[in-house]
Amino acid sequence: MNQLTIKDELRKNCISIMTKQDFSLFDAIKPPAAGSVFSSIDFADAEAEGRYVRFFEQAFEWEQMAYITYPYYWGRKSQWAQRIAFEDTDPIFNDFLRAGYARVIVPARPGFESAIDHFSKYGTIWNNGPLPSIYDPTFLSVADELAERLRMPSTAETAQGDSWEVRVPTTLVKLRAGATLPKWTKDGSGVWRPS
């Protein structure tokens, strides 16, 4: 749970730094109007925000994020005493809470390099055009996105080298009806066989 909190906070701040915004513009869900109990959706805002969200969630491999925290003294001096006093039973979370700064590395998802480069140069996503079609190399299906979050193996993985046979010894559980141990001899091809 603490690891998820750390990664979510680092991710939020990475996006904030890259976009130079603090998420206050994300307000497509409007509060209930006077006399109503139901929220409403500003569809134009929702569409624009959705493109932005999708780009930042899919263009980077957030599940591969690596980070290192730096000591409290790299943060605001007015909070040094408070940061030193943090105590948590999880040592990694404690380091995060006490940190004054963090360095984060997030790889670009293959196929999104030019889109990220465009954003870093011009501050806009997808050349302000439509989202990619399912045939575009920058399209990421929901199934693939979920598989990555669940750390499922990729279907694009390929075996390297020749396969080999592995034999695992027993835990000394009796596997044969008789009380004697089996005898093995090596055949002409070098494989051990029961005698």
C-alpha positions in Angstrom: 0.0 0.0 0.0 2.8 2.4 0.9 4.6 1.7 -2.4 1.4 2.6 -4.3 1.2 5.9 -2.4 4.8 6.7 -3.1 4.5 5.9 -6.8 1.2 7.8 -7.2 2.7 10.9 -5.5 5.9 10.8 -7.6 3.8 10.2 -10.8 1.5 13.2 -10.0 4.5 15.4 -9.4 6.3 14.2 -12.5 3.2 15.1 -14.6 2.9 18.4 -12.9 6.5 19.3 -13.6 6.3 18.1 -17.3 3.1 20.0 -17.9 3.7 23.0 -15.6 0.2 22.7 -14.1 -1.2 21.6 -10.7 -4.3 19.7 -11.9 -6.7 22.6 -10.9 -7.9 22.7 -14.5 -9.3 19.2 -14.4 -13.0 20.0 -13.6 -15.1 18.3 -16.2 -17.4 17.0 -13.5 -19.4 20.0 -12.3 -20.9 20.2 -8.8 -24.7 20.1 -8.5 -26.5 23.2 -9.7 -28.6 25.1 -7.2 -31.6 23.0 -6.1 -30.1 19.8 -7.6 -28.3 16.8 -6.0 -26.8 15.5 -9.2 -23.4 16.5 -10.7 -23.2 17.2 -14.4 -20.5 16.6 -17.0 -19.1 19.3 -19.2 -18.6 17.1 -22.3 -16.2 19.4 -24.1 -14.0 19.6 -21.0 -14.3 15.8 -20.5 -13.1 15.1 -24.1 -10.2 17.5 -23.9 -9.1 16.3 -20.4 -9.5 12.7 -21.5 -7.0 13.2 -24.4 -4.6 14.7 -21.9 -5.0 12.0 -19.3 -4.7 9.2 -21.9 -1.5 10.7 -23.3 0.3 11.0 -20.0 -0.9 7.6 -18.7 0.0 5.8 -21.8 3.0 7.6 -23.3 5.2 6.6 -20.3 5.8 3.2 -18.7 4.9 4.3 -15.2 5.0 0.7 -13.9 8.7 0.8 -14.7 9.4 4.0 -12.8 12.6 4.1 -10.8 13.4 6.7 -8.1 15.8 7.6 -5.4 15.1 10.0 -2.6 17.5 12.6 -1.2 17.7 13.7 2.4 15.5 16.3 4.1 18.0 19.1 3.8 17.2 19.5 0.1 13.7 20.5 1.0 12.3 23.7 2.6 14.4 24.6 5.6 11.3 25.5 7.5 10.2 21.8 7.4 13.6 20.3 8.4 12.6 19.5 12.0 9.2 18.1 10.9 10.8 15.8 8.2 13.5 14.5 10.6 10.7 13.6 13.1 8.8 11.4 10.7 8.7 7.8 11.9 7.0 5.0 10.0 7.4 1.2 10.4 8.0 0.8 6.7 11.6 2.0 6.1 11.1 2.8 2.4 8.0 4.8 3.1 9.8 6.5 6.0 12.6 7.6 3.6 10.0 8.9 1.2 8.2 10.9 3.9 11.5 12.4 5.2 12.9 13.2 1.7 13.6 16.7 0.7 13.9 15.8 -3.0 13.5 12.9 -5.3 15.0 11.9 -8.6 12.6 9.9 -10.9 13.3 8.0 -14.1 10.3 7.0 -16.2 10.9 5.3 -19.6 8.9 6.4 -22.7 6.7 3.6 -24.0 8.0 2.3 -27.3 6.2 4.0 -30.2 5.5 7.2 -28.2 8.9 8.8 -28.5 8.0 11.3 -31.2 4.7 12.2 -29.4 6.6 12.9 -26.2 9.2 14.9 -28.1 6.4 16.9 -29.7 4.9 17.6 -26.3 8.3 18.6 -24.8 8.9 21.1 -27.7 5.4 22.6 -28.2 3.5 21.8 -25.0 0.6 20.1 -26.9 -0.3 16.5 -27.3 -0.9 14.6 -30.6 -0.3 17.7 -32.6 -3.8 18.7 -31.2 -5.2 16.1 -33.5 -7.4 13.1 -32.9 -6.4 10.1 -30.9 -4.5 7.4 -32.8 -6.5 4.6 -34.5 -6.1 1.0 -33.4 -3.6 0.5 -36.3 -1.3 3.3 -35.1 1.9 2.2 -33.3 1.0 4.6 -30.5 -2.3 3.0 -29.8 -2.4 1.1 -26.5 -5.3 -1.2 -25.9 -7.1 -1.3 -22.6 -6.2 -5.0 -22.3 -2.5 -4.2 -22.8 -2.6 -1.4 -20.3 -4.3 -3.6 -17.7 -1.8 -6.5 -18.3 1.1 -4.1 -17.6 -0.5 -2.9 -14.4 -1.0 -6.5 -13.3 2.5 -7.4 -14.4 1.3 -10.1 -16.8 3.8 -11.5 -19.2 3.8 -9.9 -22.7 2.6 -11.9 -25.6 5.4 -10.3 -27.6 8.1 -12.2 -25.6 10.2 -14.6 -27.6 12.3 -17.5 -26.4 16.0 -17.1 -26.6 18.3 -20.0 -27.4 17.5 -23.7 -27.4 15.1 -25.2 -24.9 16.4 -27.5 -22.2 15.0 -30.2 -19.9 15.0 -29.6 -16.2 14.6 -32.4 -13.6 13.8 -31.5 -10.1 14.6 -33.9 -7.2 11.8 -35.1 -5.0 11.4 -34.0 -1.4 12.1 -37.7 -0.3 8.4 -38.6 -0.6 8.0 -42.2 -1.4 6.8 -42.4 -5.0 7.1 -46.2 -5.6 5.2 -49.0 -4.2 8.3 -51.1 -3.4 10.8 -50.4 -0.6 13.9 -50.5 -2.8 15.4 -47.6 -4.7 15.3 -47.7 -8.5 18.4 -48.3 -10.5 19.3 -46.1 -13.4 21.6 -46.7 -16.4 22.6 -44.3 -19.1 21.5 -45.3 -22.6 23.5 -44.8 -25.8 22.1 -41.2 -26.3 23.3 -40.2 -22.8 19.8 -40.2 -21.2 19.4 -41.9 -17.8 16.7 -44.5 -17.9 15.3 -46.9 -15.1 16.9 -50.3 -15.3 
